[in-house]
Amino acid sequence: MTNALRTGPATISCDVLVVGGGAAGVAAATAAGRAGAQVMLLERYGFLGGLATAAQVGTVCGLYLRDTTNPEALPVAGGFVKEFALRLQRATDGGPLRLDAGLWVLPFSIPAFARVADAVVAESGNVNVVLHATVAEAQAEGPCLVEVRALAWNEPLVISPRTVVDCSGEATVAALTGAGVESGIADQAPSLVFVMENIDPGLVERGLVEVRRELRRAVEAGSLPAACERLALIPSMDRNGRLTLKLNLAVAESNRPLWQQVTDWEREARALVDELQRFLVRNIAACRNAHLSSIAPQLGIRSGRRIQGRARLADEDVLAARKSSVGIARGAWPMERWGNGPRPEMTFFSEHGYYEIPLDCLRPAELDNVLVAGRCLSAAAGAMTSARVIGTALATGWAAGTVAAFQALGRPLDGAVETIRQQMNQ
């Protein structure tokens, strides 16, 4: 008999290792697979989608240009981002929805997002998906990452990749090698999504007016914690008495360990949702026959660790809608900072405008064969409040996966950038 926990596992080799199966990781793995690389994708949950599914985000932001006049949404880019959005529309049997200020979002059902993610990865033909996998160690020799150790369903894995794409949301691989990272945990407040059913549909049309009024009264009377006022509605195409809400929490205390902060957030949020849903049923006429249907398995963490890259996306780059000759992804969502309140602070740039993210924002300064995507990329705090959204994460993931495959297969990086830029214009 052998025991891998004691004798040690065999080393698995691959061209591209993608860490994290969220929107960025799905796009990166699909891109690398389609480019002909042998890919391994590690995901810590038993399903793909990242925060889109685990935190039940409910809408994709960043797919469309801000537009106050056109009756139809205008995609910010073509290529895989557009393809994924169209597949998600078909799977959800819905379409884009215009909000205030000309912002377009794509509502989706959680199972639909997971199904589309599964499908695009499987169809690439070259991706070995490993679920329930968490990276624990990463070793570099000089500027080259040579080994990653992980646990997959509590069994050890040792992976020797040619290139790595870190889509962990926390720059985990880069940080474990000792590469430069910065914490963004205190930049944005997290939220917890929950769903209530059997609600009077008119409540949504009235914009939660009576809910906010009664919450204010209860907080002032001391019968509810002040945090219960940080309640927001997630846009949805559902008009059948199903209401998706998110409760925003307080911004992190930067002097506390991250693991401790996240643990406290998770426990506090679920206790608040329990108290809040009972209050709504008792005190809001439209909720009198309602019940709590589900709570997201994890918090929506909007900002985490990010790399110190060879280039840095600045706030001015976003606000001026700057382009780049080596731009590999487009961002069209405004700066959206969630603080200690029920609504975000929005900072807009020009209508129909978009900015481009240079390739070197995805490349750690110290590592030659590692790229990042999603909210791990190198960016100032304000710029990240725009670049973190799912639509842009799909774009940076696709770019990182393409570049990683070109690098692993010995193809020139200039060719990868040219390919990506052509696809964006399709």
DRENDODO-328668 format. One record per residue (C-alpha): chain; x, y, z; residue number from 1; residue in three letters. Coordinates in nm, 3 decimals, always signed. Layout:
REM DRENDODO-328668
  mol       px       py       pz  seq  type
    A        X        Y        Z  NUM   ALA
...
END
This chain:
REM DRENDODO-328668
  mol       px       py       pz  seq  type
    A   +0.000   +0.000   +0.000    1   MET
    A   +0.109   +0.358   -0.066    2   THR
    A   -0.001   +0.679   +0.094    3   ASN
    A   +0.056   +0.994   -0.112    4   ALA
    A   +0.031   +1.208   +0.201    5   LEU
    A   +0.340   +1.030   +0.337    6   ARG
    A   +0.538   +0.920   +0.032    7   THR
    A   +0.475   +1.232   -0.176    8   GLY
    A   +0.297   +1.257   -0.509    9   PRO
    A   +0.450   +1.241   -0.855   10   ALA
    A   +0.517   +1.570   -1.031   11   THR
    A   +0.264   +1.668   -1.301   12   ILE
    A   +0.394   +1.871   -1.595   13   SER
    A   +0.191   +2.109   -1.811   14   CYS
    A   +0.244   +2.399   -2.047   15   ASP
    A   +0.013   +2.641   -1.865   16   VAL
    A   -0.113   +2.623   -1.508   17   LEU
    A   -0.415   +2.842   -1.435   18   VAL
    A   -0.487   +2.904   -1.068   19   VAL
    A   -0.848   +2.999   -1.000   20   GLY
    A   -1.156   +2.905   -1.202   21   GLY
    A   -1.346   +3.232   -1.184   22   GLY
    A   -1.429   +3.446   -1.488   23   ALA
    A   -1.062   +3.531   -1.546   24   ALA
    A   -0.945   +3.173   -1.493   25   GLY
    A   -1.210   +3.025   -1.723   26   VAL
    A   -1.110   +3.270   -1.996   27   ALA
    A   -0.736   +3.207   -1.940   28   ALA
    A   -0.770   +2.828   -1.950   29   ALA
    A   -0.991   +2.841   -2.260   30   THR
    A   -0.752   +3.077   -2.440   31   ALA
    A   -0.446   +2.866   -2.361   32   ALA
    A   -0.626   +2.545   -2.458   33   GLY
    A   -0.746   +2.686   -2.789   34   ARG
    A   -0.392   +2.807   -2.860   35   ALA
    A   -0.272   +2.446   -2.840   36   GLY
    A   -0.115   +2.440   -2.494   37   ALA
    A   -0.166   +2.159   -2.242   38   GLN
    A   -0.344   +2.329   -1.954   39   VAL
    A   -0.418   +2.248   -1.591   40   MET
    A   -0.686   +2.454   -1.416   41   LEU
    A   -0.706   +2.451   -1.036   42   LEU
    A   -1.030   +2.568   -0.869   43   GLU
    A   -1.094   +2.565   -0.495   44   ARG
    A   -1.470   +2.503   -0.519   45   TYR
    A   -1.656   +2.212   -0.677   46   GLY
    A   -1.772   +2.434   -0.966   47   PHE
    A   -1.633   +2.705   -1.192   48   LEU
    A   -1.730   +3.071   -1.195   49   GLY
    A   -1.551   +3.218   -0.894   50   GLY
    A   -1.740   +3.504   -0.733   51   LEU
    A   -1.993   +3.502   -1.017   52   ALA
    A   -2.121   +3.169   -0.885   53   THR
    A   -1.989   +3.131   -0.528   54   ALA
    A   -2.087   +3.485   -0.427   55   ALA
    A   -2.393   +3.482   -0.657   56   GLN
    A   -2.307   +3.819   -0.810   57   VAL
    A   -2.602   +3.799   -1.050   58   GLY
    A   -2.494   +4.052   -1.315   59   THR
    A   -2.195   +4.089   -1.547   60   VAL
    A   -2.065   +4.447   -1.556   61   CYS
    A   -1.810   +4.580   -1.803   62   GLY
    A   -1.934   +4.408   -2.119   63   LEU
    A   -2.090   +4.714   -2.280   64   TYR
    A   -2.015   +5.080   -2.345   65   LEU
    A   -2.198   +5.333   -2.132   66   ARG
    A   -2.477   +5.469   -2.350   67   ASP
    A   -2.785   +5.671   -2.259   68   THR
    A   -2.958   +5.678   -2.598   69   THR
    A   -2.921   +5.357   -2.802   70   ASN
    A   -3.197   +5.100   -2.746   71   PRO
    A   -2.948   +4.814   -2.759   72   GLU
    A   -2.627   +4.754   -2.567   73   ALA
    A   -2.300   +4.814   -2.754   74   LEU
    A   -2.026   +4.557   -2.674   75   PRO
    A   -1.695   +4.707   -2.567   76   VAL
    A   -1.500   +4.436   -2.750   77   ALA
    A   -1.533   +4.128   -2.964   78   GLY
    A   -1.353   +3.799   -2.934   79   GLY
    A   -1.404   +3.569   -2.638   80   PHE
    A   -1.568   +3.831   -2.416   81   VAL
    A   -1.846   +3.883   -2.669   82   LYS
    A   -1.872   +3.508   -2.729   83   GLU
    A   -1.909   +3.432   -2.358   84   PHE
    A   -2.171   +3.705   -2.316   85   ALA
    A   -2.380   +3.571   -2.606   86   LEU
    A   -2.361   +3.215   -2.472   87   ARG
    A   -2.463   +3.337   -2.127   88   LEU
    A   -2.759   +3.522   -2.277   89   GLN
    A   -2.877   +3.206   -2.450   90   ARG
    A   -2.830   +2.997   -2.136   91   ALA
    A   -3.023   +3.249   -1.925   92   THR
    A   -3.282   +3.328   -2.194   93   ASP
    A   -3.233   +3.697   -2.126   94   GLY
    A   -3.040   +4.000   -2.243   95   GLY
    A   -2.864   +4.317   -2.134   96   PRO
    A   -3.042   +4.555   -1.898   97   LEU
    A   -2.985   +4.932   -1.888   98   ARG
    A   -2.952   +5.093   -1.548   99   LEU
    A   -2.911   +5.455   -1.443  100   ASP
    A   -2.658   +5.679   -1.624  101   ALA
    A   -2.656   +5.456   -1.932  102   GLY
    A   -2.481   +5.163   -1.766  103   LEU
    A   -2.562   +4.825   -1.918  104   TRP
    A   -2.535   +4.496   -1.730  105   VAL
    A   -2.608   +4.136   -1.821  106   LEU
    A   -2.819   +3.958   -1.556  107   PRO
    A   -2.763   +3.584   -1.531  108   PHE
    A   -2.872   +3.283   -1.330  109   SER
    A   -2.602   +3.120   -1.121  110   ILE
    A   -2.644   +2.770   -1.271  111   PRO
    A   -2.630   +2.918   -1.622  112   ALA
    A   -2.296   +3.088   -1.557  113   PHE
    A   -2.149   +2.765   -1.421  114   ALA
    A   -2.279   +2.568   -1.722  115   ARG
    A   -2.133   +2.810   -1.974  116   VAL
    A   -1.801   +2.813   -1.789  117   ALA
    A   -1.791   +2.432   -1.792  118   ASP
    A   -1.876   +2.422   -2.161  119   ALA
    A   -1.618   +2.669   -2.293  120   VAL
    A   -1.340   +2.507   -2.092  121   VAL
    A   -1.436   +2.155   -2.201  122   ALA
    A   -1.465   +2.256   -2.568  123   GLU
    A   -1.109   +2.390   -2.574  124   SER
    A   -0.999   +2.025   -2.566  125   GLY
    A   -0.670   +2.069   -2.381  126   ASN
    A   -0.770   +2.164   -2.025  127   VAL
    A   -0.743   +1.930   -1.728  128   ASN
    A   -0.976   +2.075   -1.462  129   VAL
    A   -0.899   +1.996   -1.097  130   VAL
    A   -1.175   +2.101   -0.856  131   LEU
    A   -1.147   +2.137   -0.478  132   HIS
    A   -0.783   +2.240   -0.528  133   ALA
    A   -0.600   +2.502   -0.323  134   THR
    A   -0.246   +2.624   -0.385  135   VAL
    A   -0.023   +2.609   -0.077  136   ALA
    A   +0.332   +2.665   -0.206  137   GLU
    A   +0.508   +2.811   -0.509  138   ALA
    A   +0.879   +2.794   -0.575  139   GLN
    A   +1.083   +3.013   -0.806  140   ALA
    A   +1.441   +2.985   -0.922  141   GLU
    A   +1.553   +3.333   -1.009  142   GLY
    A   +1.288   +3.495   -1.232  143   PRO
    A   +1.128   +3.163   -1.324  144   CYS
    A   +0.854   +2.984   -1.130  145   LEU
    A   +0.937   +2.613   -1.140  146   VAL
    A   +0.694   +2.437   -0.905  147   GLU
    A   +0.351   +2.478   -0.748  148   VAL
    A   +0.219   +2.258   -0.469  149   ARG
    A   -0.151   +2.222   -0.402  150   ALA
    A   -0.404   +2.011   -0.219  151   LEU
    A   -0.687   +1.865   -0.428  152   ALA
    A   -0.958   +1.712   -0.211  153   TRP
    A   -0.686   +1.690   +0.055  154   ASN
    A   -0.453   +1.494   -0.173  155   GLU
    A   -0.118   +1.661   -0.252  156   PRO
    A   -0.030   +1.770   -0.604  157   LEU
    A   +0.307   +1.889   -0.732  158   VAL
    A   +0.289   +2.073   -1.064  159   ILE
    A   +0.577   +2.174   -1.287  160   SER
    A   +0.441   +2.428   -1.539  161   PRO
    A   +0.615   +2.616   -1.817  162   ARG
    A   +0.399   +2.921   -1.749  163   THR
    A   +0.143   +3.017   -1.484  164   VAL
    A   -0.164   +3.241   -1.494  165   VAL
    A   -0.265   +3.355   -1.146  166   ASP
    A   -0.641   +3.421   -1.139  167   CYS
    A   -0.679   +3.356   -0.767  168   SER
    A   -0.813   +3.702   -0.686  169   GLY
    A   -0.540   +3.736   -0.424  170   GLU
    A   -0.221   +3.711   -0.635  171   ALA
    A   -0.158   +3.390   -0.440  172   THR
    A   +0.108   +3.238   -0.664  173   VAL
    A   +0.301   +3.561   -0.699  174   ALA
    A   +0.288   +3.626   -0.326  175   ALA
    A   +0.403   +3.273   -0.236  176   LEU
    A   +0.716   +3.315   -0.450  177   THR
    A   +0.802   +3.636   -0.269  178   GLY
    A   +0.719   +3.863   -0.562  179   ALA
    A   +0.603   +4.215   -0.485  180   GLY
    A   +0.234   +4.248   -0.400  181   VAL
    A   +0.016   +4.507   -0.230  182   GLU
    A   -0.299   +4.461   -0.027  183   SER
    A   -0.624   +4.612   -0.144  184   GLY
    A   -0.847   +4.451   +0.117  185   ILE
    A   -0.932   +4.788   +0.274  186   ALA
    A   -1.009   +4.956   -0.058  187   ASP
    A   -1.365   +4.825   -0.090  188   GLN
    A   -1.637   +4.689   +0.135  189   ALA
    A   -1.751   +4.329   +0.074  190   PRO
    A   -2.113   +4.217   +0.045  191   SER
    A   -2.327   +3.910   +0.096  192   LEU
    A   -2.601   +3.818   -0.151  193   VAL
    A   -2.924   +3.651   -0.046  194   PHE
    A   -3.249   +3.566   -0.221  195   VAL
    A   -3.605   +3.599   -0.094  196   MET
    A   -3.904   +3.447   -0.271  197   GLU
    A   -4.279   +3.511   -0.279  198   ASN
    A   -4.232   +3.889   -0.274  199   ILE
    A   -4.488   +4.130   -0.417  200   ASP
    A   -4.331   +4.216   -0.760  201   PRO
    A   -4.435   +4.578   -0.716  202   GLY
    A   -4.169   +4.619   -0.450  203   LEU
    A   -3.896   +4.621   -0.715  204   VAL
    A   -4.082   +4.875   -0.928  205   GLU
    A   -4.106   +5.104   -0.627  206   ARG
    A   -3.733   +5.078   -0.574  207   GLY
    A   -3.741   +4.941   -0.217  208   LEU
    A   -3.873   +5.278   -0.094  209   VAL
    A   -4.080   +5.136   +0.190  210   GLU
    A   -3.803   +4.892   +0.283  211   VAL
    A   -3.551   +5.173   +0.325  212   ARG
    A   -3.802   +5.378   +0.524  213   ARG
    A   -3.876   +5.098   +0.770  214   GLU
    A   -3.511   +5.003   +0.803  215   LEU
    A   -3.426   +5.362   +0.893  216   ARG
    A   -3.698   +5.369   +1.158  217   ARG
    A   -3.582   +5.040   +1.306  218   ALA
    A   -3.218   +5.150   +1.320  219   VAL
    A   -3.312   +5.480   +1.483  220   GLU
    A   -3.525   +5.292   +1.737  221   ALA
    A   -3.237   +5.058   +1.815  222   GLY
    A   -3.420   +4.742   +1.710  223   SER
    A   -3.185   +4.672   +1.415  224   LEU
    A   -2.809   +4.718   +1.380  225   PRO
    A   -2.708   +5.013   +1.162  226   ALA
    A   -2.545   +4.773   +0.915  227   ALA
    A   -2.890   +4.653   +0.807  228   CYS
    A   -2.942   +4.981   +0.622  229   GLU
    A   -2.668   +4.884   +0.376  230   ARG
    A   -2.913   +4.688   +0.165  231   LEU
    A   -2.907   +4.703   -0.216  232   ALA
    A   -3.109   +4.541   -0.493  233   LEU
    A   -2.936   +4.332   -0.760  234   ILE
    A   -3.090   +4.399   -1.103  235   PRO
    A   -3.271   +4.097   -1.242  236   SER
    A   -3.503   +3.999   -1.524  237   MET
    A   -3.707   +3.794   -1.276  238   ASP
    A   -4.051   +3.940   -1.208  239   ARG
    A   -4.203   +3.636   -1.038  240   ASN
    A   -4.171   +3.738   -0.676  241   GLY
    A   -3.801   +3.649   -0.647  242   ARG
    A   -3.586   +3.926   -0.504  243   LEU
    A   -3.205   +3.918   -0.501  244   THR
    A   -3.050   +4.148   -0.244  245   LEU
    A   -2.700   +4.221   -0.123  246   LYS
    A   -2.600   +4.341   +0.219  247   LEU
    A   -2.289   +4.556   +0.219  248   ASN
    A   -2.055   +4.531   +0.515  249   LEU
    A   -1.800   +4.768   +0.661  250   ALA
    A   -1.463   +4.827   +0.495  251   VAL
    A   -1.180   +4.614   +0.635  252   ALA
    A   -0.953   +4.727   +0.914  253   GLU
    A   -0.612   +4.731   +0.747  254   SER
    A   -0.423   +4.641   +1.066  255   ASN
    A   -0.593   +4.303   +1.110  256   ARG
    A   -0.482   +3.975   +0.946  257   PRO
    A   -0.675   +3.907   +0.628  258   LEU
    A   -0.785   +3.557   +0.732  259   TRP
    A   -0.926   +3.693   +1.056  260   GLN
    A   -1.105   +3.979   +0.884  261   GLN
    A   -1.269   +3.751   +0.625  262   VAL
    A   -1.377   +3.500   +0.890  263   THR
    A   -1.540   +3.774   +1.096  264   ASP
    A   -1.709   +3.920   +0.789  265   TRP
    A   -1.859   +3.586   +0.690  266   GLU
    A   -2.001   +3.517   +1.037  267   ARG
    A   -2.128   +3.871   +1.088  268   GLU
    A   -2.294   +3.885   +0.745  269   ALA
    A   -2.493   +3.564   +0.792  270   ARG
    A   -2.614   +3.674   +1.134  271   ALA
    A   -2.725   +4.008   +0.989  272   LEU
    A   -2.907   +3.845   +0.696  273   VAL
    A   -3.097   +3.619   +0.936  274   ASP
    A   -3.206   +3.919   +1.142  275   GLU
    A   -3.284   +4.125   +0.834  276   LEU
    A   -3.501   +3.869   +0.654  277   GLN
    A   -3.712   +3.815   +0.969  278   ARG
    A   -3.758   +4.192   +0.998  279   PHE
    A   -3.871   +4.220   +0.634  280   LEU
    A   -4.130   +3.945   +0.671  281   VAL
    A   -4.270   +4.098   +0.989  282   ARG
    A   -4.268   +4.465   +0.888  283   ASN
    A   -4.297   +4.503   +0.509  284   ILE
    A   -4.638   +4.430   +0.357  285   ALA
    A   -4.487   +4.320   +0.025  286   ALA
    A   -4.275   +4.061   +0.212  287   CYS
    A   -4.546   +3.929   +0.445  288   ARG
    A   -4.561   +3.588   +0.273  289   ASN
    A   -4.195   +3.577   +0.173  290   ALA
    A   -3.923   +3.338   +0.281  291   HIS
    A   -3.545   +3.325   +0.260  292   LEU
    A   -3.456   +3.107   -0.039  293   SER
    A   -3.076   +3.107   -0.039  294   SER
    A   -2.762   +3.275   +0.087  295   ILE
    A   -2.446   +3.291   -0.122  296   ALA
    A   -2.183   +3.036   -0.011  297   PRO
    A   -1.924   +3.311   +0.025  298   GLN
    A   -1.889   +3.685   +0.055  299   LEU
    A   -1.833   +3.900   -0.250  300   GLY
    A   -1.482   +4.030   -0.183  301   ILE
    A   -1.435   +4.323   -0.419  302   ARG
    A   -1.066   +4.389   -0.369  303   SER
    A   -0.772   +4.179   -0.251  304   GLY
    A   -0.399   +4.140   -0.308  305   ARG
    A   -0.259   +4.256   -0.642  306   ARG
    A   +0.083   +4.239   -0.800  307   ILE
    A   +0.342   +4.509   -0.841  308   GLN
    A   +0.373   +4.479   -1.216  309   GLY
    A   +0.603   +4.595   -1.490  310   ARG
    A   +0.338   +4.859   -1.561  311   ALA
    A   +0.057   +4.995   -1.344  312   ARG
    A   -0.293   +5.095   -1.448  313   LEU
    A   -0.338   +5.445   -1.305  314   ALA
    A   -0.657   +5.624   -1.207  315   ASP
    A   -0.587   +5.880   -1.481  316   GLU
    A   -0.564   +5.603   -1.742  317   ASP
    A   -0.919   +5.499   -1.659  318   VAL
    A   -1.070   +5.847   -1.631  319   LEU
    A   -0.906   +5.969   -1.952  320   ALA
    A   -1.005   +5.648   -2.137  321   ALA
    A   -0.646   +5.603   -2.250  322   ARG
    A   -0.545   +5.355   -2.515  323   LYS
    A   -0.218   +5.164   -2.547  324   SER
    A   -0.028   +5.015   -2.840  325   SER
    A   +0.013   +4.701   -2.626  326   VAL
    A   -0.339   +4.709   -2.483  327   GLY
    A   -0.473   +4.357   -2.441  328   ILE
    A   -0.808   +4.424   -2.270  329   ALA
    A   -1.067   +4.700   -2.269  330   ARG
    A   -1.239   +4.845   -1.965  331   GLY
    A   -1.569   +5.031   -1.995  332   ALA
    A   -1.707   +5.026   -1.640  333   TRP
    A   -1.675   +5.344   -1.430  334   PRO
    A   -1.487   +5.356   -1.103  335   MET
    A   -1.729   +5.201   -0.854  336   GLU
    A   -1.615   +5.223   -0.493  337   ARG
    A   -1.824   +5.056   -0.225  338   TRP
    A   -1.767   +5.210   +0.115  339   GLY
    A   -1.964   +5.196   +0.439  340   ASN
    A   -2.304   +5.258   +0.286  341   GLY
    A   -2.581   +5.101   +0.074  342   PRO
    A   -2.471   +5.264   -0.252  343   ARG
    A   -2.135   +5.299   -0.426  344   PRO
    A   -1.947   +5.615   -0.515  345   GLU
    A   -1.944   +5.626   -0.896  346   MET
    A   -1.685   +5.817   -1.099  347   THR
    A   -1.761   +5.821   -1.471  348   PHE
    A   -1.550   +5.881   -1.776  349   PHE
    A   -1.679   +5.975   -2.121  350   SER
    A   -1.992   +5.812   -2.260  351   GLU
    A   -1.898   +5.547   -2.521  352   HIS
    A   -1.543   +5.564   -2.385  353   GLY
    A   -1.316   +5.277   -2.286  354   TYR
    A   -0.956   +5.241   -2.171  355   TYR
    A   -0.703   +4.972   -2.256  356   GLU
    A   -0.496   +4.769   -2.011  357   ILE
    A   -0.132   +4.722   -2.122  358   PRO
    A   +0.013   +4.371   -2.118  359   LEU
    A   +0.275   +4.461   -1.857  360   ASP
    A   +0.000   +4.526   -1.600  361   CYS
    A   -0.046   +4.146   -1.605  362   LEU
    A   +0.325   +4.068   -1.558  363   ARG
    A   +0.490   +4.068   -1.212  364   PRO
    A   +0.809   +4.272   -1.208  365   ALA
    A   +1.021   +3.983   -1.074  366   GLU
    A   +0.880   +3.679   -1.260  367   LEU
    A   +0.923   +3.603   -1.629  368   ASP
    A   +0.686   +3.306   -1.670  369   ASN
    A   +0.392   +3.424   -1.455  370   VAL
    A   +0.096   +3.635   -1.562  371   LEU
    A   -0.206   +3.744   -1.362  372   VAL
    A   -0.564   +3.835   -1.453  373   ALA
    A   -0.877   +3.965   -1.286  374   GLY
    A   -0.836   +4.170   -0.974  375   ARG
    A   -0.474   +4.051   -0.926  376   CYS
    A   -0.344   +4.285   -1.198  377   LEU
    A   -0.120   +4.582   -1.124  378   SER
    A   -0.341   +4.887   -1.071  379   ALA
    A   -0.395   +5.184   -0.846  380   ALA
    A   -0.679   +5.152   -0.595  381   ALA
    A   -0.919   +5.369   -0.794  382   GLY
    A   -0.842   +5.204   -1.127  383   ALA
    A   -0.904   +4.863   -0.971  384   MET
    A   -1.259   +4.964   -0.876  385   THR
    A   -1.326   +4.969   -1.250  386   SER
    A   -1.099   +4.690   -1.379  387   ALA
    A   -1.215   +4.429   -1.124  388   ARG
    A   -1.560   +4.367   -1.277  389   VAL
    A   -1.649   +4.036   -1.446  390   ILE
    A   -1.653   +4.164   -1.804  391   GLY
    A   -1.303   +4.307   -1.775  392   THR
    A   -1.184   +3.998   -1.586  393   ALA
    A   -1.294   +3.785   -1.882  394   LEU
    A   -1.087   +4.010   -2.108  395   ALA
    A   -0.770   +4.010   -1.896  396   THR
    A   -0.805   +3.635   -1.842  397   GLY
    A   -0.827   +3.569   -2.215  398   TRP
    A   -0.523   +3.788   -2.275  399   ALA
    A   -0.316   +3.626   -2.000  400   ALA
    A   -0.404   +3.276   -2.119  401   GLY
    A   -0.312   +3.360   -2.478  402   THR
    A   +0.022   +3.513   -2.380  403   VAL
    A   +0.101   +3.223   -2.144  404   ALA
    A   +0.036   +2.971   -2.422  405   ALA
    A   +0.253   +3.161   -2.671  406   PHE
    A   +0.532   +3.178   -2.413  407   GLN
    A   +0.509   +2.809   -2.319  408   ALA
    A   +0.511   +2.702   -2.685  409   LEU
    A   +0.803   +2.925   -2.777  410   GLY
    A   +0.608   +3.173   -2.985  411   ARG
    A   +0.691   +3.548   -2.976  412   PRO
    A   +0.491   +3.761   -2.731  413   LEU
    A   +0.447   +4.030   -2.995  414   ASP
    A   +0.247   +3.776   -3.191  415   GLY
    A   +0.024   +3.713   -2.889  416   ALA
    A   -0.046   +4.083   -2.845  417   VAL
    A   -0.126   +4.122   -3.215  418   GLU
    A   -0.360   +3.822   -3.202  419   THR
    A   -0.543   +3.954   -2.896  420   ILE
    A   -0.584   +4.302   -3.043  421   ARG
    A   -0.725   +4.157   -3.364  422   GLN
    A   -0.975   +3.951   -3.166  423   GLN
    A   -1.089   +4.256   -2.967  424   MET
    A   -1.193   +4.421   -3.294  425   ASN
    A   -1.393   +4.124   -3.425  426   GLN
END
